[in-house]
Amino acid sequence: MELRSQKLRKIAPELDPLRLGTGWKPEDLSKPQIIIESSFGDSHPGSGHLLELVEEARKGVAVAGGHGARYFCTDICDGEAQGHDGINYSLPSRDMMANMIEIHANATPFDGGVFIASCDKSMPAHLMAVGRINIPSVVVTGGVMDAGPDLLTLEQIGKYSAMYERGEISKEQMDFYKHNACPSCGACSFMGTASTMQIMAEALGLMLPGTALMPATSTDLKAAARRAGEQAVWLAKNDLTPSKIVTMESFENAIMVHAAISGSTNSLLHIPAIAKEFGFDLDAGTFDRLHRGAHYLLNIRPAGEWPAQFFYYAGGVPRIMEEIREMLHLDVMTVTGKTLGENLEELKKNGYYDKCQEYLDQWKLKREDVIRPFDRPFGTDGSIAILKGNLAPDGAVVKHTVVPKEMFEAILRARPFDCEEDAIHAVLTHEIRPGDAVIIRYEGPKGSGMPEMFYTTEAIASDAELGASIALLTDGRFSGASKGPAIGHISPEAAEGGPIALVEEDDLIEVSIPRRILRIVGVKGERRTEEEIERILSERRKAWKPRKSRYTHGVLKLFADTAVSPMKGGYME
């Protein structure tokens, strides 16, 4: 088989001199050429250390007889974008990164790739690009940061910030938490979107087994990056492309793992967008179907007890897969050139679990303290539910594993706000009372880029009175770290004239997680029949006028003009 790079060298005589001018040696030109794409940059802790992994992957490529070329497209940090309009760029950045990686890989010839990322948007962006460019590829994830003193982790900062705003802790305490929550590089140490998407990359079969969500400071991660470089050359020589590995069954495996780990709700934006690039139509209903009856096993924050580094100590993705083995398609192909089932058997034999146990022993923990056995789950209905009704005809998502049981069935009074800033002010100043439904609208993809409602969810979850007596409903989204009664991705969004735009003060909202219901059932505090509600909404719709877009130019205008519904993945059509 003639490699793609060698075919194109014959067509484009400028390739050789330009690569020699870049620092390649003449003997490198005839080797398998591997793009090493990463989100390295001084952008945040999840990307600041990735150059080390790039260099390790490059060494692995060289050992296997190839030549690695480094390409970079750094990402933004959702945490650093919080509290201001910078968060509006978060979801659009995913699609922009995927576009840039596509350009890097397709504008010049490469025979294979190593794709290295860590965080919320860079991980799905790289996975989307891998599906789109379809060259032999291995994914390496940048792992997770260490926890701070007393196992302090970043997702607790939102809670402490709300406590500080209410005068419950001192400035000195707040400063201590801020100065110690991120003691190293790596993704934030909880089962947020970054950690979830690292796990999804392995669950799809695109990573070497057991390498997702390692501690970023560990030597194990560097060794994994080097092995990935070697494997990329093997894949290139054998023409094993992502389209030959990832199937619909691979996505079903990933969703079953998602249920077992209580993964981030943002995965409902990212996994359908990734599936689209591989040629599959996967919507939120698939999540709801597969989560029903699924066993939730992971004791990792924010739903559980331990920081995310303990996930690897307990055996990582392979251990989760062993526990839910009967629910998986074990015959799917992976980047090892072997099936998932073969990989799991090999890990048992090569000492992988013994090494993991050594890490647990240092903390005097058992594997079951972090990853429960299948027959002793935390729950048996997965971790997310898709709610529908006249408020969300196309659906809405809730992570029910972090919702107080008191809020699983409720009738609430609507308190609508047209932006998050007004809503959080109302929460912090106690204008919101038990029994209210805080509605934040015009925050969907077309409304404002679909930012996270992180501060509002934390303000509610950290309030002893409100945390179990109100709900937050939005056409925006949440941080993967969010806890409490939060329902997001309400579709159609307000900017498209969805019913959430028609809600008025003191409408009655019914929430039922077990029955998967989200609907308006009353007006001015009084119950009405379905027919009456339908008639009232019809009258309101006649009076509703579309808002002029906030954006007249740039990326956010492009995203607002082209983004599809959150229920489809929120990608740019």
KOLKOL-807913 format. One record per residue (C-alpha): x negated, y, z; residue in one letter. Coordinates in nm, 3 decimals, padded with zeros to 5 digits, m for minus. Example, Ala and Ser with C-alpha at 12.3 -4.5 7.8 and 13.67 -1.06 7.14 Angstrom:
<mibas>
MIBA       x       y       z type
MIBA m01.230 m00.450  00.780    a
MIBA m01.367 m00.106  00.714    s
</mibas>
This chain:
<mibas>
MIBA       x       y       z type
MIBA  00.000  00.000  00.000    m
MIBA m00.143  00.336 m00.102    e
MIBA m00.102  00.596  00.170    l
MIBA  00.099  00.910  00.097    r
MIBA m00.197  01.134  00.172    s
MIBA m00.410  00.961 m00.090    q
MIBA m00.139  00.988 m00.354    k
MIBA m00.109  01.360 m00.297    l
MIBA m00.486  01.413 m00.299    r
MIBA m00.476  01.304 m00.664    k
MIBA m00.201  01.554 m00.743    i
MIBA m00.333  01.856 m00.549    a
MIBA m00.709  01.910 m00.598    p
MIBA m00.703  02.202 m00.351    e
MIBA m00.627  01.969 m00.058    l
MIBA m00.977  01.835 m00.012    d
MIBA m01.167  02.166 m00.014    p
MIBA m00.910  02.334  00.212    l
MIBA m00.930  02.054  00.467    r
MIBA m01.308  02.055  00.452    l
MIBA m01.292  02.426  00.521    g
MIBA m01.080  02.350  00.827    t
MIBA m01.351  02.128  00.973    g
MIBA m01.272  01.788  00.827    w
MIBA m01.569  01.580  00.713    k
MIBA m01.576  01.426  00.364    p
MIBA m01.533  01.077  00.510    e
MIBA m01.216  01.191  00.694    d
MIBA m01.035  01.264  00.368    l
MIBA m00.981  00.899  00.279    s
MIBA m00.866  00.793  00.628    k
MIBA m00.502  00.766  00.738    p
MIBA m00.406  01.125  00.810    q
MIBA m00.205  01.178  01.128    i
MIBA m00.033  01.499  01.230    i
MIBA m00.050  01.557  01.606    i
MIBA  00.233  01.799  01.672    e
MIBA  00.291  01.940  02.019    s
MIBA  00.461  02.221  02.207    s
MIBA  00.135  02.316  02.379    f
MIBA  00.116  02.679  02.489    g
MIBA  00.099  02.900  02.794    d
MIBA  00.476  02.910  02.787    s
MIBA  00.553  02.716  03.106    h
MIBA  00.430  02.419  03.315    p
MIBA  00.590  02.164  03.085    g
MIBA  00.372  02.267  02.791    s
MIBA  00.065  02.424  02.951    g
MIBA m00.119  02.091  02.990    h
MIBA m00.031  01.927  02.661    l
MIBA m00.358  02.013  02.486    l
MIBA m00.526  01.747  02.703    e
MIBA m00.281  01.490  02.570    l
MIBA m00.331  01.615  02.215    v
MIBA m00.705  01.554  02.249    e
MIBA m00.648  01.207  02.394    e
MIBA m00.415  01.120  02.107    a
MIBA m00.673  01.253  01.864    r
MIBA m00.935  01.023  02.015    k
MIBA m00.696  00.730  01.978    g
MIBA m00.635  00.813  01.614    v
MIBA m01.011  00.822  01.554    a
MIBA m01.070  00.490  01.731    v
MIBA m00.810  00.330  01.503    a
MIBA m00.980  00.467  01.192    g
MIBA m00.763  00.769  01.120    g
MIBA m00.805  01.144  01.134    h
MIBA m00.582  01.360  01.353    g
MIBA m00.483  01.718  01.273    a
MIBA m00.347  01.938  01.552    r
MIBA m00.033  02.145  01.492    y
MIBA  00.146  02.357  01.752    f
MIBA  00.494  02.500  01.796    c
MIBA  00.543  02.600  02.156    t
MIBA  00.875  02.626  02.333    d
MIBA  01.045  02.859  02.578    i
MIBA  01.130  02.775  02.938    c
MIBA  01.495  02.774  03.041    d
MIBA  01.387  02.850  03.398    g
MIBA  01.193  03.161  03.294    e
MIBA  01.484  03.267  03.074    a
MIBA  01.738  03.256  03.360    q
MIBA  01.914  03.563  03.490    g
MIBA  01.891  03.767  03.169    h
MIBA  01.981  03.741  02.801    d
MIBA  01.667  03.540  02.728    g
MIBA  01.866  03.224  02.810    i
MIBA  02.079  03.290  02.500    n
MIBA  01.777  03.188  02.290    y
MIBA  01.744  02.850  02.460    s
MIBA  01.969  02.626  02.250    l
MIBA  01.887  02.803  01.920    p
MIBA  01.518  02.744  01.994    s
MIBA  01.574  02.369  01.965    r
MIBA  01.683  02.394  01.604    d
MIBA  01.415  02.647  01.520    m
MIBA  01.144  02.420  01.660    m
MIBA  01.277  02.124  01.465    a
MIBA  01.268  02.337  01.150    n
MIBA  00.908  02.441  01.215    m
MIBA  00.794  02.083  01.278    i
MIBA  00.964  01.975  00.956    e
MIBA  00.772  02.246  00.771    i
MIBA  00.441  02.143  00.931    h
MIBA  00.486  01.777  00.844    a
MIBA  00.628  01.814  00.494    n
MIBA  00.432  02.107  00.353    a
MIBA  00.110  01.903  00.360    t
MIBA  00.066  01.526  00.330    p
MIBA  00.048  01.312  00.642    f
MIBA  00.073  00.937  00.676    d
MIBA  00.197  00.934  01.035    g
MIBA  00.243  01.146  01.342    g
MIBA  00.209  01.174  01.718    v
MIBA  00.468  01.410  01.865    f
MIBA  00.400  01.547  02.214    i
MIBA  00.648  01.747  02.424    a
MIBA  00.798  01.762  02.772    s
MIBA  01.093  01.989  02.816    c
MIBA  01.456  02.076  02.765    d
MIBA  01.449  02.195  02.404    k
MIBA  01.108  02.078  02.284    s
MIBA  01.190  01.711  02.348    m
MIBA  01.513  01.706  02.144    p
MIBA  01.350  01.930  01.882    a
MIBA  01.068  01.680  01.831    h
MIBA  01.312  01.387  01.821    l
MIBA  01.530  01.569  01.565    m
MIBA  01.221  01.638  01.355    a
MIBA  01.102  01.277  01.378    v
MIBA  01.433  01.163  01.233    g
MIBA  01.430  01.431  00.968    r
MIBA  01.075  01.389  00.832    i
MIBA  01.075  01.007  00.871    n
MIBA  00.702  00.938  00.866    i
MIBA  00.558  00.664  01.093    p
MIBA  00.571  00.831  01.434    s
MIBA  00.503  00.784  01.803    v
MIBA  00.637  01.017  02.071    v
MIBA  00.437  01.105  02.382    v
MIBA  00.608  01.286  02.668    t
MIBA  00.417  01.526  02.892    g
MIBA  00.546  01.377  03.215    g
MIBA  00.674  01.540  03.529    v
MIBA  00.515  01.784  03.776    m
MIBA  00.430  01.690  04.131    d
MIBA  00.669  01.784  04.409    a
MIBA  00.569  02.059  04.653    g
MIBA  00.551  02.061  05.035    p
MIBA  00.820  01.844  05.195    d
MIBA  00.898  01.723  04.842    l
MIBA  01.021  02.069  04.740    l
MIBA  01.135  02.080  04.376    t
MIBA  01.239  02.365  04.148    l
MIBA  01.609  02.282  04.125    e
MIBA  01.637  02.377  04.494    q
MIBA  01.535  02.737  04.415    i
MIBA  01.881  02.825  04.283    g
MIBA  02.034  02.712  04.612    k
MIBA  01.778  02.905  04.817    y
MIBA  01.826  03.213  04.599    s
MIBA  02.201  03.212  04.663    a
MIBA  02.132  03.166  05.036    m
MIBA  01.892  03.462  05.026    y
MIBA  02.148  03.679  04.846    e
MIBA  02.399  03.596  05.119    r
MIBA  02.145  03.683  05.389    g
MIBA  02.116  03.324  05.516    e
MIBA  01.736  03.298  05.478    i
MIBA  01.456  03.554  05.503    s
MIBA  01.245  03.702  05.224    k
MIBA  00.943  03.519  05.366    e
MIBA  01.124  03.186  05.341    q
MIBA  01.234  03.265  04.988    m
MIBA  00.881  03.360  04.886    d
MIBA  00.745  03.034  05.030    f
MIBA  00.989  02.830  04.824    y
MIBA  00.908  03.025  04.507    k
MIBA  00.532  02.991  04.557    h
MIBA  00.538  02.616  04.620    n
MIBA  00.813  02.470  04.401    a
MIBA  00.588  02.412  04.097    c
MIBA  00.249  02.287  04.223    p
MIBA  00.133  02.139  03.891    s
MIBA  00.202  02.121  03.521    c
MIBA  00.470  01.890  03.385    g
MIBA  00.847  01.899  03.349    a
MIBA  01.050  02.001  03.652    c
MIBA  01.068  01.720  03.905    s
MIBA  01.434  01.623  03.897    f
MIBA  01.666  01.442  03.658    m
MIBA  01.744  01.752  03.457    g
MIBA  01.746  01.785  03.082    t
MIBA  01.368  01.761  03.040    a
MIBA  01.338  01.438  03.239    s
MIBA  01.651  01.297  03.077    t
MIBA  01.528  01.363  02.725    m
MIBA  01.185  01.216  02.797    q
MIBA  01.366  00.900  02.904    i
MIBA  01.590  00.911  02.597    m
MIBA  01.282  00.915  02.371    a
MIBA  01.164  00.585  02.518    e
MIBA  01.515  00.439  02.528    a
MIBA  01.545  00.503  02.152    l
MIBA  01.233  00.293  02.091    g
MIBA  01.012  00.583  01.980    l
MIBA  00.761  00.565  02.269    m
MIBA  00.523  00.303  02.395    l
MIBA  00.704  00.104  02.667    p
MIBA  00.680  00.242  03.019    g
MIBA  00.526  00.576  02.922    t
MIBA  00.817  00.818  02.972    a
MIBA  00.824  01.055  03.269    l
MIBA  00.485  00.965  03.413    m
MIBA  00.336  01.212  03.663    p
MIBA  00.169  01.480  03.450    a
MIBA m00.140  01.473  03.672    t
MIBA m00.195  01.097  03.642    s
MIBA m00.471  00.929  03.443    t
MIBA m00.205  00.684  03.324    d
MIBA m00.055  00.957  03.106    l
MIBA m00.383  01.036  02.933    k
MIBA m00.437  00.668  02.863    a
MIBA m00.084  00.647  02.718    a
MIBA m00.156  00.940  02.484    a
MIBA m00.471  00.772  02.359    r
MIBA m00.287  00.444  02.294    r
MIBA m00.017  00.639  02.110    a
MIBA m00.282  00.781  01.875    g
MIBA m00.402  00.432  01.796    e
MIBA m00.047  00.311  01.743    q
MIBA  00.031  00.594  01.502    a
MIBA m00.243  00.469  01.270    v
MIBA m00.110  00.113  01.292    w
MIBA  00.240  00.237  01.210    l
MIBA  00.109  00.435  00.913    a
MIBA m00.078  00.136  00.773    k
MIBA  00.232 m00.079  00.811    n
MIBA  00.477  00.187  00.691    d
MIBA  00.701  00.139  00.996    l
MIBA  00.902  00.460  00.984    t
MIBA  01.157  00.589  01.238    p
MIBA  01.445  00.501  01.007    s
MIBA  01.335  00.137  01.027    k
MIBA  01.333  00.153  01.407    i
MIBA  01.624  00.368  01.522    v
MIBA  01.973  00.231  01.457    t
MIBA  02.317  00.303  01.600    m
MIBA  02.245  00.022  01.847    e
MIBA  01.935  00.217  01.958    s
MIBA  02.155  00.517  02.036    f
MIBA  02.398  00.297  02.228    e
MIBA  02.105  00.166  02.433    n
MIBA  01.999  00.523  02.508    a
MIBA  02.349  00.618  02.622    i
MIBA  02.366  00.315  02.852    m
MIBA  02.034  00.423  03.004    v
MIBA  02.174  00.777  03.032    h
MIBA  02.465  00.640  03.236    a
MIBA  02.233  00.442  03.463    a
MIBA  02.016  00.746  03.543    i
MIBA  02.298  01.003  03.575    s
MIBA  02.140  01.200  03.295    g
MIBA  02.188  01.567  03.211    s
MIBA  02.511  01.686  03.048    t
MIBA  02.293  01.866  02.793    n
MIBA  02.224  01.525  02.642    s
MIBA  02.571  01.554  02.490    l
MIBA  02.433  01.840  02.284    l
MIBA  02.101  01.678  02.202    h
MIBA  02.170  01.310  02.133    i
MIBA  02.442  01.376  01.871    p
MIBA  02.210  01.632  01.706    a
MIBA  01.928  01.375  01.700    i
MIBA  02.162  01.105  01.570    a
MIBA  02.265  01.334  01.284    k
MIBA  01.902  01.355  01.170    e
MIBA  01.888  00.975  01.161    f
MIBA  02.209  00.961  00.960    g
MIBA  02.452  00.862  01.234    f
MIBA  02.776  01.027  01.345    d
MIBA  02.779  01.018  01.724    l
MIBA  03.016  01.234  01.923    d
MIBA  03.100  01.293  02.288    a
MIBA  03.367  01.025  02.278    g
MIBA  03.093  00.764  02.239    t
MIBA  02.943  00.881  02.568    f
MIBA  03.277  00.857  02.745    d
MIBA  03.341  00.509  02.607    r
MIBA  03.001  00.372  02.704    l
MIBA  02.989  00.542  03.044    h
MIBA  03.319  00.385  03.151    r
MIBA  03.231  00.088  03.366    g
MIBA  02.856  00.158  03.343    a
MIBA  02.653  00.117  03.662    h
MIBA  02.478  00.428  03.793    y
MIBA  02.157  00.316  03.965    l
MIBA  01.908  00.601  04.008    l
MIBA  01.835  00.775  04.337    n
MIBA  01.662  01.081  04.187    i
MIBA  01.756  01.446  04.238    r
MIBA  01.980  01.635  04.183    p
MIBA  02.234  01.356  04.234    a
MIBA  01.992  01.149  04.445    g
MIBA  01.721  01.174  04.706    e
MIBA  01.376  01.163  04.545    w
MIBA  01.177  01.386  04.306    p
MIBA  01.142  01.258  03.950    a
MIBA  00.783  01.131  03.985    q
MIBA  00.928  00.841  04.184    f
MIBA  01.109  00.722  03.872    f
MIBA  00.779  00.604  03.724    y
MIBA  00.667  00.461  04.056    y
MIBA  00.980  00.244  04.060    a
MIBA  00.920  00.105  03.712    g
MIBA  01.058  00.377  03.486    g
MIBA  01.266  00.308  03.178    v
MIBA  01.171 m00.064  03.163    p
MIBA  01.300 m00.121  03.518    r
MIBA  01.628  00.053  03.438    i
MIBA  01.659 m00.158  03.124    m
MIBA  01.593 m00.477  03.317    e
MIBA  01.876 m00.393  03.554    e
MIBA  02.125 m00.321  03.272    i
MIBA  01.977 m00.582  03.040    r
MIBA  02.311 m00.750  02.971    e
MIBA  02.449 m00.420  02.834    m
MIBA  02.165 m00.357  02.587    l
MIBA  02.091 m00.453  02.229    h
MIBA  01.762 m00.631  02.291    l
MIBA  01.693 m00.706  01.926    d
MIBA  01.641 m00.342  01.821    v
MIBA  01.296 m00.258  01.680    m
MIBA  01.051 m00.025  01.858    t
MIBA  00.726  00.157  01.776    v
MIBA  00.526 m00.141  01.905    t
MIBA  00.640 m00.337  01.601    g
MIBA  00.823 m00.565  01.843    k
MIBA  01.182 m00.574  01.964    t
MIBA  01.299 m00.419  02.288    l
MIBA  01.344 m00.765  02.438    g
MIBA  00.990 m00.865  02.345    e
MIBA  00.854 m00.545  02.500    n
MIBA  01.034 m00.609  02.828    l
MIBA  00.898 m00.963  02.849    e
MIBA  00.546 m00.841  02.774    e
MIBA  00.559 m00.581  03.052    l
MIBA  00.643 m00.851  03.305    k
MIBA  00.332 m01.041  03.204    k
MIBA  00.078 m00.759  03.175    n
MIBA  00.095 m00.624  03.531    g
MIBA  00.297 m00.309  03.458    y
MIBA  00.533 m00.358  03.753    y
MIBA  00.249 m00.450  03.989    d
MIBA  00.079 m00.119  03.911    k
MIBA  00.403  00.070  03.967    c
MIBA  00.448 m00.099  04.304    q
MIBA  00.105  00.023  04.414    e
MIBA  00.233  00.380  04.380    y
MIBA  00.547  00.300  04.579    l
MIBA  00.338  00.136  04.851    d
MIBA  00.162  00.469  04.910    q
MIBA  00.499  00.615  05.007    w
MIBA  00.611  00.305  05.197    k
MIBA  00.906  00.265  04.963    l
MIBA  01.067 m00.030  04.789    k
MIBA  01.177 m00.023  04.428    r
MIBA  01.539 m00.046  04.545    e
MIBA  01.500  00.283  04.730    d
MIBA  01.469  00.457  04.392    v
MIBA  01.631  00.225  04.135    i
MIBA  01.918  00.023  04.275    r
MIBA  01.981 m00.335  04.158    p
MIBA  02.264 m00.370  03.909    f
MIBA  02.489 m00.536  04.168    d
MIBA  02.437 m00.255  04.423    r
MIBA  02.502  00.061  04.219    p
MIBA  02.584  00.407  04.345    f
MIBA  02.882  00.401  04.113    g
MIBA  03.041  00.190  03.842    t
MIBA  03.180  00.452  03.602    d
MIBA  02.861  00.598  03.462    g
MIBA  02.786  00.961  03.534    s
MIBA  02.975  01.177  03.285    i
MIBA  03.334  01.203  03.163    a
MIBA  03.493  01.376  02.866    i
MIBA  03.808  01.564  02.965    l
MIBA  04.077  01.671  02.719    k
MIBA  04.408  01.858  02.725    g
MIBA  04.562  02.183  02.612    n
MIBA  04.269  02.378  02.761    l
MIBA  04.010  02.164  02.583    a
MIBA  04.169  02.000  02.277    p
MIBA  03.830  01.891  02.142    d
MIBA  03.693  01.801  02.485    g
MIBA  03.484  01.919  02.779    a
MIBA  03.215  01.746  02.982    v
MIBA  03.172  01.693  03.355    v
MIBA  02.893  01.514  03.542    k
MIBA  03.117  01.346  03.796    h
MIBA  02.832  01.195  04.000    t
MIBA  02.761  01.541  04.145    v
MIBA  03.124  01.651  04.187    v
MIBA  03.273  01.639  04.540    p
MIBA  03.543  01.372  04.559    k
MIBA  03.790  01.639  04.672    e
MIBA  03.772  01.791  04.324    m
MIBA  03.837  01.476  04.122    f
MIBA  04.210  01.564  04.118    e
MIBA  04.313  01.927  04.160    a
MIBA  04.555  02.202  04.059    i
MIBA  04.371  02.534  04.062    l
MIBA  04.444  02.906  04.007    r
MIBA  04.270  03.054  03.705    a
MIBA  04.019  03.336  03.758    r
MIBA  03.896  03.415  03.406    p
MIBA  03.577  03.613  03.335    f
MIBA  03.442  03.709  02.995    d
MIBA  03.076  03.679  03.096    c
MIBA  02.872  03.501  03.363    e
MIBA  02.751  03.820  03.530    e
MIBA  03.102  03.915  03.642    d
MIBA  03.176  03.563  03.760    a
MIBA  02.868  03.523  03.978    i
MIBA  02.930  03.864  04.135    h
MIBA  03.281  03.749  04.229    a
MIBA  03.145  03.428  04.382    v
MIBA  02.871  03.598  04.584    l
MIBA  03.102  03.872  04.715    t
MIBA  03.367  03.618  04.822    h
MIBA  03.629  03.741  04.576    e
MIBA  03.666  03.376  04.477    i
MIBA  03.871  03.176  04.723    r
MIBA  03.938  02.803  04.776    p
MIBA  04.173  02.672  04.511    g
MIBA  04.040  02.897  04.236    d
MIBA  03.920  02.789  03.891    a
MIBA  03.636  03.020  03.791    v
MIBA  03.653  03.042  03.411    i
MIBA  03.355  03.181  03.221    i
MIBA  03.424  03.221  02.850    r
MIBA  03.266  03.366  02.535    y
MIBA  02.948  03.180  02.632    e
MIBA  02.966  02.904  02.368    g
MIBA  02.731  02.867  02.067    p
MIBA  02.916  03.128  01.859    k
MIBA  02.990  03.352  02.155    g
MIBA  02.640  03.404  02.295    s
MIBA  02.417  03.111  02.198    g
MIBA  02.556  02.880  02.471    m
MIBA  02.343  02.976  02.773    p
MIBA  02.329  02.783  03.098    e
MIBA  02.553  02.887  03.385    m
MIBA  02.284  02.783  03.634    f
MIBA  02.302  03.063  03.889    y
MIBA  02.679  03.046  03.913    t
MIBA  02.683  02.670  03.963    t
MIBA  02.415  02.699  04.233    e
MIBA  02.600  02.981  04.408    a
MIBA  02.913  02.763  04.419    i
MIBA  02.741  02.436  04.512    a
MIBA  02.544  02.600  04.795    s
MIBA  02.858  02.760  04.945    d
MIBA  02.994  02.528  05.213    a
MIBA  03.351  02.651  05.165    e
MIBA  03.368  02.684  04.787    l
MIBA  03.152  02.385  04.687    g
MIBA  03.434  02.138  04.748    a
MIBA  03.737  02.360  04.687    s
MIBA  03.696  02.535  04.348    i
MIBA  03.588  02.441  03.996    a
MIBA  03.380  02.621  03.735    l
MIBA  03.511  02.589  03.379    l
MIBA  03.318  02.726  03.082    t
MIBA  03.259  02.703  02.710    d
MIBA  02.892  02.748  02.798    g
MIBA  02.671  02.479  02.942    r
MIBA  02.486  02.394  03.262    f
MIBA  02.134  02.322  03.370    s
MIBA  02.057  01.954  03.404    g
MIBA  01.990  02.037  03.769    a
MIBA  02.341  02.162  03.831    s
MIBA  02.552  02.016  04.108    k
MIBA  02.910  02.064  04.211    g
MIBA  03.249  02.092  04.039    p
MIBA  03.131  02.222  03.701    a
MIBA  03.304  02.147  03.370    i
MIBA  03.136  02.274  03.055    g
MIBA  03.122  02.262  02.674    h
MIBA  03.498  02.343  02.662    i
MIBA  03.589  02.320  02.295    s
MIBA  03.700  02.495  02.084    p
MIBA  03.511  02.784  02.243    e
MIBA  03.662  03.124  02.316    a
MIBA  03.483  03.296  02.027    a
MIBA  03.667  03.063  01.788    e
MIBA  04.003  03.132  01.953    g
MIBA  04.007  02.816  02.161    g
MIBA  04.268  02.796  02.440    p
MIBA  04.007  02.901  02.697    i
MIBA  04.030  03.249  02.541    a
MIBA  04.404  03.258  02.617    l
MIBA  04.389  03.182  02.989    v
MIBA  04.523  03.456  03.215    e
MIBA  04.488  03.533  03.586    e
MIBA  04.682  03.290  03.808    d
MIBA  04.752  03.034  03.537    d
MIBA  04.753  02.690  03.695    l
MIBA  04.481  02.451  03.573    i
MIBA  04.497  02.077  03.626    e
MIBA  04.169  01.887  03.655    v
MIBA  04.171  01.508  03.668    s
MIBA  03.842  01.328  03.624    i
MIBA  03.986  00.975  03.660    p
MIBA  04.256  01.050  03.400    r
MIBA  04.018  01.260  03.184    r
MIBA  04.252  01.562  03.187    i
MIBA  04.187  01.937  03.165    l
MIBA  04.499  02.139  03.095    r
MIBA  04.704  02.447  03.173    i
MIBA  05.015  02.343  03.367    v
MIBA  05.150  02.673  03.501    g
MIBA  05.175  03.050  03.465    v
MIBA  05.157  03.316  03.738    k
MIBA  05.116  03.042  03.997    g
MIBA  05.429  02.847  03.895    e
MIBA  05.442  02.505  03.726    r
MIBA  05.593  02.497  03.377    r
MIBA  05.687  02.217  03.139    t
MIBA  05.458  02.115  02.854    e
MIBA  05.696  02.272  02.606    e
MIBA  05.699  02.601  02.797    e
MIBA  05.319  02.607  02.818    i
MIBA  05.296  02.538  02.446    e
MIBA  05.531  02.827  02.371    r
MIBA  05.346  03.067  02.603    i
MIBA  05.007  02.978  02.453    l
MIBA  05.150  03.027  02.105    s
MIBA  05.266  03.380  02.200    e
MIBA  04.929  03.461  02.354    r
MIBA  04.750  03.335  02.045    r
MIBA  04.944  03.580  01.828    k
MIBA  04.820  03.865  02.045    a
MIBA  04.460  03.744  02.066    w
MIBA  04.202  03.921  01.854    k
MIBA  03.858  03.781  01.771    p
MIBA  03.574  03.964  01.934    r
MIBA  03.314  04.130  01.724    k
MIBA  02.995  03.924  01.741    s
MIBA  02.735  04.046  01.988    r
MIBA  02.464  03.984  01.730    y
MIBA  02.411  04.168  01.404    t
MIBA  02.068  04.033  01.307    h
MIBA  01.798  03.784  01.397    g
MIBA  01.802  03.429  01.527    v
MIBA  02.109  03.464  01.747    l
MIBA  02.319  03.593  01.457    k
MIBA  02.200  03.303  01.242    l
MIBA  02.286  03.058  01.519    f
MIBA  02.625  03.214  01.590    a
MIBA  02.712  03.199  01.221    d
MIBA  02.612  02.835  01.169    t
MIBA  02.641  02.642  01.499    a
MIBA  02.890  02.358  01.519    v
MIBA  03.100  02.270  01.823    s
MIBA  02.925  02.155  02.143    p
MIBA  03.123  01.832  02.114    m
MIBA  02.932  01.761  01.790    k
MIBA  02.590  01.866  01.921    g
MIBA  02.582  02.245  01.884    g
MIBA  02.334  02.221  01.595    y
MIBA  02.304  02.463  01.305    m
MIBA  02.508  02.331  01.011    e
</mibas>
